[in-house]
Amino acid sequence: MSEVATVAVGWGVTAVAVASYALWVLLRGRTIGQELDIGGSSSMLSDKDSTTDQ
C-alpha cells in the first residue's frame, strides 16, 4: 500500500470514528434528556406564558 493510500485510510477511519462518537453523544443526550424531562415538555413554557399574561 502506498503512503497516500495509508494516509487516506487513516483519515477515513478517523472520520468514521469521530462521526460514530458524535452520533453516540447525541443519542445519549436525548436519552438523558428524556429521563430528566428536559426540552421535551411544553408545560414549562405554558407555565411561563400564563404567569406573564396575568
PyMOL Python script that loads the backbone (N, CA, C, O; Angstrom):
from pymol import cmd

cmd.read_pdbstr("""\
ATOM      1  N   MET A   1       0.855  -1.173   0.000  1.00  0.00           N
ATOM      2  CA  MET A   1       0.000   0.000   0.000  1.00  0.00           C
ATOM      3  C   MET A   1       0.903   1.239   0.000  1.00  0.00           C
ATOM      4  O   MET A   1       1.878   1.314   0.747  1.00  0.00           O
ATOM      5  N   SER A   2       0.560   2.189  -0.841  1.00  0.00           N
ATOM      6  CA  SER A   2       1.380   3.392  -0.922  1.00  0.00           C
ATOM      7  C   SER A   2       1.131   4.296   0.281  1.00  0.00           C
ATOM      8  O   SER A   2       0.187   4.104   1.046  1.00  0.00           O
ATOM      9  N   GLU A   3       1.996   5.273   0.419  1.00  0.00           N
ATOM     10  CA  GLU A   3       1.867   6.209   1.548  1.00  0.00           C
ATOM     11  C   GLU A   3       0.585   7.022   1.442  1.00  0.00           C
ATOM     12  O   GLU A   3      -0.050   7.305   2.458  1.00  0.00           O
ATOM     13  N   VAL A   4       0.196   7.401   0.232  1.00  0.00           N
ATOM     14  CA  VAL A   4      -1.028   8.190   0.034  1.00  0.00           C
ATOM     15  C   VAL A   4      -2.240   7.367   0.435  1.00  0.00           C
ATOM     16  O   VAL A   4      -3.155   7.881   1.079  1.00  0.00           O
ATOM     17  N   ALA A   5      -2.253   6.110   0.064  1.00  0.00           N
ATOM     18  CA  ALA A   5      -3.370   5.237   0.419  1.00  0.00           C
ATOM     19  C   ALA A   5      -3.428   5.026   1.930  1.00  0.00           C
ATOM     20  O   ALA A   5      -4.512   4.995   2.513  1.00  0.00           O
ATOM     21  N   THR A   6      -2.280   4.883   2.553  1.00  0.00           N
ATOM     22  CA  THR A   6      -2.232   4.702   4.006  1.00  0.00           C
ATOM     23  C   THR A   6      -2.794   5.923   4.720  1.00  0.00           C
ATOM     24  O   THR A   6      -3.559   5.789   5.674  1.00  0.00           O
ATOM     25  N   VAL A   7      -2.419   7.107   4.265  1.00  0.00           N
ATOM     26  CA  VAL A   7      -2.927   8.344   4.865  1.00  0.00           C
ATOM     27  C   VAL A   7      -4.432   8.468   4.624  1.00  0.00           C
ATOM     28  O   VAL A   7      -5.173   8.863   5.524  1.00  0.00           O
ATOM     29  N   ALA A   8      -4.885   8.133   3.419  1.00  0.00           N
ATOM     30  CA  ALA A   8      -6.306   8.212   3.103  1.00  0.00           C
ATOM     31  C   ALA A   8      -7.115   7.257   3.972  1.00  0.00           C
ATOM     32  O   ALA A   8      -8.185   7.623   4.458  1.00  0.00           O
ATOM     33  N   VAL A   9      -6.620   6.041   4.175  1.00  0.00           N
ATOM     34  CA  VAL A   9      -7.307   5.084   5.038  1.00  0.00           C
ATOM     35  C   VAL A   9      -7.320   5.588   6.474  1.00  0.00           C
ATOM     36  O   VAL A   9      -8.325   5.447   7.170  1.00  0.00           O
ATOM     37  N   GLY A  10      -6.231   6.164   6.916  1.00  0.00           N
ATOM     38  CA  GLY A  10      -6.169   6.720   8.270  1.00  0.00           C
ATOM     39  C   GLY A  10      -7.187   7.824   8.478  1.00  0.00           C
ATOM     40  O   GLY A  10      -7.873   7.855   9.500  1.00  0.00           O
ATOM     41  N   TRP A  11      -7.291   8.739   7.508  1.00  0.00           N
ATOM     42  CA  TRP A  11      -8.284   9.810   7.592  1.00  0.00           C
ATOM     43  C   TRP A  11      -9.699   9.249   7.570  1.00  0.00           C
ATOM     44  O   TRP A  11     -10.577   9.728   8.288  1.00  0.00           O
ATOM     45  N   GLY A  12      -9.913   8.240   6.748  1.00  0.00           N
ATOM     46  CA  GLY A  12     -11.232   7.626   6.658  1.00  0.00           C
ATOM     47  C   GLY A  12     -11.647   6.972   7.966  1.00  0.00           C
ATOM     48  O   GLY A  12     -12.773   7.149   8.431  1.00  0.00           O
ATOM     49  N   VAL A  13     -10.730   6.218   8.553  1.00  0.00           N
ATOM     50  CA  VAL A  13     -11.015   5.568   9.836  1.00  0.00           C
ATOM     51  C   VAL A  13     -11.276   6.613  10.915  1.00  0.00           C
ATOM     52  O   VAL A  13     -12.179   6.451  11.736  1.00  0.00           O
ATOM     53  N   THR A  14     -10.493   7.676  10.912  1.00  0.00           N
ATOM     54  CA  THR A  14     -10.673   8.743  11.891  1.00  0.00           C
ATOM     55  C   THR A  14     -12.029   9.421  11.715  1.00  0.00           C
ATOM     56  O   THR A  14     -12.714   9.702  12.698  1.00  0.00           O
ATOM     57  N   ALA A  15     -12.419   9.686  10.468  1.00  0.00           N
ATOM     58  CA  ALA A  15     -13.711  10.331  10.204  1.00  0.00           C
ATOM     59  C   ALA A  15     -14.862   9.449  10.673  1.00  0.00           C
ATOM     60  O   ALA A  15     -15.825   9.947  11.256  1.00  0.00           O
ATOM     61  N   VAL A  16     -14.771   8.144  10.424  1.00  0.00           N
ATOM     62  CA  VAL A  16     -15.824   7.231  10.865  1.00  0.00           C
ATOM     63  C   VAL A  16     -15.878   7.176  12.387  1.00  0.00           C
ATOM     64  O   VAL A  16     -16.964   7.147  12.966  1.00  0.00           O
ATOM     65  N   ALA A  17     -14.729   7.161  13.033  1.00  0.00           N
ATOM     66  CA  ALA A  17     -14.702   7.119  14.495  1.00  0.00           C
ATOM     67  C   ALA A  17     -15.308   8.384  15.096  1.00  0.00           C
ATOM     68  O   ALA A  17     -16.085   8.306  16.047  1.00  0.00           O
ATOM     69  N   VAL A  18     -14.962   9.543  14.551  1.00  0.00           N
ATOM     70  CA  VAL A  18     -15.486  10.809  15.073  1.00  0.00           C
ATOM     71  C   VAL A  18     -16.992  10.900  14.829  1.00  0.00           C
ATOM     72  O   VAL A  18     -17.734  11.338  15.708  1.00  0.00           O
ATOM     73  N   ALA A  19     -17.447  10.493  13.655  1.00  0.00           N
ATOM     74  CA  ALA A  19     -18.880  10.538  13.348  1.00  0.00           C
ATOM     75  C   ALA A  19     -19.661   9.579  14.252  1.00  0.00           C
ATOM     76  O   ALA A  19     -20.749   9.909  14.724  1.00  0.00           O
ATOM     77  N   SER A  20     -19.105   8.407  14.484  1.00  0.00           N
ATOM     78  CA  SER A  20     -19.768   7.436  15.363  1.00  0.00           C
ATOM     79  C   SER A  20     -19.870   7.968  16.784  1.00  0.00           C
ATOM     80  O   SER A  20     -20.909   7.827  17.428  1.00  0.00           O
ATOM     81  N   TYR A  21     -18.807   8.571  17.271  1.00  0.00           N
ATOM     82  CA  TYR A  21     -18.814   9.121  18.622  1.00  0.00           C
ATOM     83  C   TYR A  21     -19.811  10.271  18.729  1.00  0.00           C
ATOM     84  O   TYR A  21     -20.527  10.385  19.724  1.00  0.00           O
ATOM     85  N   ALA A  22     -19.858  11.118  17.711  1.00  0.00           N
ATOM     86  CA  ALA A  22     -20.812  12.240  17.725  1.00  0.00           C
ATOM     87  C   ALA A  22     -22.243  11.730  17.744  1.00  0.00           C
ATOM     88  O   ALA A  22     -23.084  12.274  18.460  1.00  0.00           O
ATOM     89  N   LEU A  23     -22.529  10.699  16.970  1.00  0.00           N
ATOM     90  CA  LEU A  23     -23.869  10.117  16.960  1.00  0.00           C
ATOM     91  C   LEU A  23     -24.209   9.520  18.319  1.00  0.00           C
ATOM     92  O   LEU A  23     -25.328   9.675  18.808  1.00  0.00           O
ATOM     93  N   TRP A  24     -23.244   8.839  18.926  1.00  0.00           N
ATOM     94  CA  TRP A  24     -23.464   8.249  20.247  1.00  0.00           C
ATOM     95  C   TRP A  24     -23.749   9.340  21.281  1.00  0.00           C
ATOM     96  O   TRP A  24     -24.638   9.182  22.118  1.00  0.00           O
ATOM     97  N   VAL A  25     -23.007  10.436  21.228  1.00  0.00           N
ATOM     98  CA  VAL A  25     -23.209  11.542  22.171  1.00  0.00           C
ATOM     99  C   VAL A  25     -24.602  12.135  22.001  1.00  0.00           C
ATOM    100  O   VAL A  25     -25.284  12.400  22.991  1.00  0.00           O
ATOM    101  N   LEU A  26     -25.033  12.348  20.758  1.00  0.00           N
ATOM    102  CA  LEU A  26     -26.362  12.906  20.518  1.00  0.00           C
ATOM    103  C   LEU A  26     -27.459  11.982  21.024  1.00  0.00           C
ATOM    104  O   LEU A  26     -28.407  12.429  21.670  1.00  0.00           O
ATOM    105  N   LEU A  27     -27.329  10.697  20.731  1.00  0.00           N
ATOM    106  CA  LEU A  27     -28.352   9.754  21.182  1.00  0.00           C
ATOM    107  C   LEU A  27     -28.355   9.630  22.701  1.00  0.00           C
ATOM    108  O   LEU A  27     -29.418   9.526  23.313  1.00  0.00           O
ATOM    109  N   ARG A  28     -27.190   9.639  23.305  1.00  0.00           N
ATOM    110  CA  ARG A  28     -27.100   9.545  24.771  1.00  0.00           C
ATOM    111  C   ARG A  28     -27.693  10.798  25.412  1.00  0.00           C
ATOM    112  O   ARG A  28     -28.372  10.712  26.435  1.00  0.00           O
ATOM    113  N   GLY A  29     -27.438  11.956  24.814  1.00  0.00           N
ATOM    114  CA  GLY A  29     -28.002  13.200  25.335  1.00  0.00           C
ATOM    115  C   GLY A  29     -29.513  13.211  25.260  1.00  0.00           C
ATOM    116  O   GLY A  29     -30.181  13.685  26.180  1.00  0.00           O
ATOM    117  N   ARG A  30     -30.061  12.691  24.165  1.00  0.00           N
ATOM    118  CA  ARG A  30     -31.519  12.623  24.055  1.00  0.00           C
ATOM    119  C   ARG A  30     -32.103  11.686  25.089  1.00  0.00           C
ATOM    120  O   ARG A  30     -33.142  11.974  25.684  1.00  0.00           O
ATOM    121  N   THR A  31     -31.429  10.552  25.306  1.00  0.00           N
ATOM    122  CA  THR A  31     -31.911   9.590  26.291  1.00  0.00           C
ATOM    123  C   THR A  31     -31.912  10.210  27.684  1.00  0.00           C
ATOM    124  O   THR A  31     -32.885  10.081  28.428  1.00  0.00           O
ATOM    125  N   ILE A  32     -30.829  10.875  28.028  1.00  0.00           N
ATOM    126  CA  ILE A  32     -30.743  11.519  29.343  1.00  0.00           C
ATOM    127  C   ILE A  32     -31.783  12.631  29.448  1.00  0.00           C
ATOM    128  O   ILE A  32     -32.415  12.795  30.492  1.00  0.00           O
ATOM    129  N   GLY A  33     -31.961  13.395  28.370  1.00  0.00           N
ATOM    130  CA  GLY A  33     -32.953  14.462  28.366  1.00  0.00           C
ATOM    131  C   GLY A  33     -34.357  13.934  28.578  1.00  0.00           C
ATOM    132  O   GLY A  33     -35.150  14.551  29.289  1.00  0.00           O
ATOM    133  N   GLN A  34     -34.675  12.802  27.970  1.00  0.00           N
ATOM    134  CA  GLN A  34     -35.999  12.219  28.156  1.00  0.00           C
ATOM    135  C   GLN A  34     -36.168  11.704  29.572  1.00  0.00           C
ATOM    136  O   GLN A  34     -37.246  11.830  30.152  1.00  0.00           O
ATOM    137  N   GLU A  35     -35.112  11.125  30.138  1.00  0.00           N
ATOM    138  CA  GLU A  35     -35.198  10.626  31.505  1.00  0.00           C
ATOM    139  C   GLU A  35     -35.404  11.762  32.500  1.00  0.00           C
ATOM    140  O   GLU A  35     -36.101  11.602  33.502  1.00  0.00           O
ATOM    141  N   LEU A  36     -34.792  12.912  32.217  1.00  0.00           N
ATOM    142  CA  LEU A  36     -34.903  14.062  33.116  1.00  0.00           C
ATOM    143  C   LEU A  36     -36.019  15.012  32.701  1.00  0.00           C
ATOM    144  O   LEU A  36     -36.254  16.018  33.370  1.00  0.00           O
ATOM    145  N   ASP A  37     -36.714  14.704  31.598  1.00  0.00           N
ATOM    146  CA  ASP A  37     -37.783  15.535  31.059  1.00  0.00           C
ATOM    147  C   ASP A  37     -37.286  16.942  30.754  1.00  0.00           C
ATOM    148  O   ASP A  37     -37.880  17.937  31.169  1.00  0.00           O
ATOM    149  N   ILE A  38     -36.184  16.997  30.021  1.00  0.00           N
ATOM    150  CA  ILE A  38     -35.582  18.272  29.629  1.00  0.00           C
ATOM    151  C   ILE A  38     -35.847  18.502  28.154  1.00  0.00           C
ATOM    152  O   ILE A  38     -35.532  17.648  27.325  1.00  0.00           O
ATOM    153  N   GLY A  39     -36.418  19.638  27.822  1.00  0.00           N
ATOM    154  CA  GLY A  39     -36.584  20.036  26.438  1.00  0.00           C
ATOM    155  C   GLY A  39     -37.761  19.423  25.723  1.00  0.00           C
ATOM    156  O   GLY A  39     -38.140  19.921  24.663  1.00  0.00           O
ATOM    157  N   GLY A  40     -38.351  18.386  26.236  1.00  0.00           N
ATOM    158  CA  GLY A  40     -39.438  17.740  25.530  1.00  0.00           C
ATOM    159  C   GLY A  40     -40.800  18.175  26.009  1.00  0.00           C
ATOM    160  O   GLY A  40     -41.801  17.884  25.353  1.00  0.00           O
ATOM    161  N   SER A  41     -40.870  18.857  27.121  1.00  0.00           N
ATOM    162  CA  SER A  41     -42.149  19.213  27.701  1.00  0.00           C
ATOM    163  C   SER A  41     -42.463  20.679  27.426  1.00  0.00           C
ATOM    164  O   SER A  41     -41.615  21.552  27.610  1.00  0.00           O
ATOM    165  N   SER A  42     -43.676  20.934  26.988  1.00  0.00           N
ATOM    166  CA  SER A  42     -44.091  22.312  26.754  1.00  0.00           C
ATOM    167  C   SER A  42     -44.781  22.895  27.986  1.00  0.00           C
ATOM    168  O   SER A  42     -45.205  24.050  27.973  1.00  0.00           O
ATOM    169  N   SER A  43     -44.894  22.097  29.054  1.00  0.00           N
ATOM    170  CA  SER A  43     -45.575  22.583  30.245  1.00  0.00           C
ATOM    171  C   SER A  43     -44.808  23.728  30.900  1.00  0.00           C
ATOM    172  O   SER A  43     -45.414  24.625  31.487  1.00  0.00           O
ATOM    173  N   MET A  44     -43.486  23.704  30.805  1.00  0.00           N
ATOM    174  CA  MET A  44     -42.696  24.794  31.377  1.00  0.00           C
ATOM    175  C   MET A  44     -42.973  26.087  30.625  1.00  0.00           C
ATOM    176  O   MET A  44     -43.075  27.153  31.233  1.00  0.00           O
ATOM    177  N   LEU A  45     -43.096  25.996  29.292  1.00  0.00           N
ATOM    178  CA  LEU A  45     -43.380  27.188  28.512  1.00  0.00           C
ATOM    179  C   LEU A  45     -44.771  27.718  28.807  1.00  0.00           C
ATOM    180  O   LEU A  45     -44.967  28.929  28.908  1.00  0.00           O
ATOM    181  N   SER A  46     -45.732  26.825  28.945  1.00  0.00           N
ATOM    182  CA  SER A  46     -47.089  27.282  29.207  1.00  0.00           C
ATOM    183  C   SER A  46     -47.185  27.888  30.600  1.00  0.00           C
ATOM    184  O   SER A  46     -47.951  28.829  30.808  1.00  0.00           O
ATOM    185  N   ASP A  47     -46.424  27.366  31.559  1.00  0.00           N
ATOM    186  CA  ASP A  47     -46.422  27.960  32.895  1.00  0.00           C
ATOM    187  C   ASP A  47     -45.841  29.378  32.849  1.00  0.00           C
ATOM    188  O   ASP A  47     -46.370  30.292  33.483  1.00  0.00           O
ATOM    189  N   LYS A  48     -44.766  29.551  32.106  1.00  0.00           N
ATOM    190  CA  LYS A  48     -44.154  30.882  31.987  1.00  0.00           C
ATOM    191  C   LYS A  48     -45.108  31.843  31.282  1.00  0.00           C
ATOM    192  O   LYS A  48     -45.255  32.995  31.689  1.00  0.00           O
ATOM    193  N   ASP A  49     -45.752  31.359  30.223  1.00  0.00           N
ATOM    194  CA  ASP A  49     -46.668  32.213  29.488  1.00  0.00           C
ATOM    195  C   ASP A  49     -47.864  32.626  30.340  1.00  0.00           C
ATOM    196  O   ASP A  49     -48.318  33.768  30.274  1.00  0.00           O
ATOM    197  N   SER A  50     -48.371  31.687  31.142  1.00  0.00           N
ATOM    198  CA  SER A  50     -49.550  32.005  31.947  1.00  0.00           C
ATOM    199  C   SER A  50     -49.217  33.001  33.056  1.00  0.00           C
ATOM    200  O   SER A  50     -50.073  33.797  33.442  1.00  0.00           O
ATOM    201  N   THR A  51     -47.994  32.971  33.570  1.00  0.00           N
ATOM    202  CA  THR A  51     -47.632  33.916  34.618  1.00  0.00           C
ATOM    203  C   THR A  51     -47.365  35.296  34.032  1.00  0.00           C
ATOM    204  O   THR A  51     -47.616  36.300  34.698  1.00  0.00           O
ATOM    205  N   THR A  52     -46.865  35.371  32.806  1.00  0.00           N
ATOM    206  CA  THR A  52     -46.588  36.682  32.226  1.00  0.00           C
ATOM    207  C   THR A  52     -47.853  37.337  31.701  1.00  0.00           C
ATOM    208  O   THR A  52     -47.910  38.563  31.601  1.00  0.00           O
ATOM    209  N   ASP A  53     -48.886  36.539  31.358  1.00  0.00           N
ATOM    210  CA  ASP A  53     -50.132  37.098  30.842  1.00  0.00           C
ATOM    211  C   ASP A  53     -50.973  37.739  31.952  1.00  0.00           C
ATOM    212  O   ASP A  53     -51.804  38.606  31.680  1.00  0.00           O
ATOM    213  N   GLN A  54     -50.763  37.325  33.161  1.00  0.00           N
ATOM    214  CA  GLN A  54     -51.630  37.809  34.252  1.00  0.00           C
ATOM    215  C   GLN A  54     -51.215  39.150  34.753  1.00  0.00           C
ATOM    216  O   GLN A  54     -51.842  39.689  35.666  1.00  0.00           O
TER     217      GLN A  54
END
""", "prot")
cmd.dss("prot")
cmd.show_as("cartoon", "prot")
cmd.util.cbc("prot")
cmd.orient("prot")
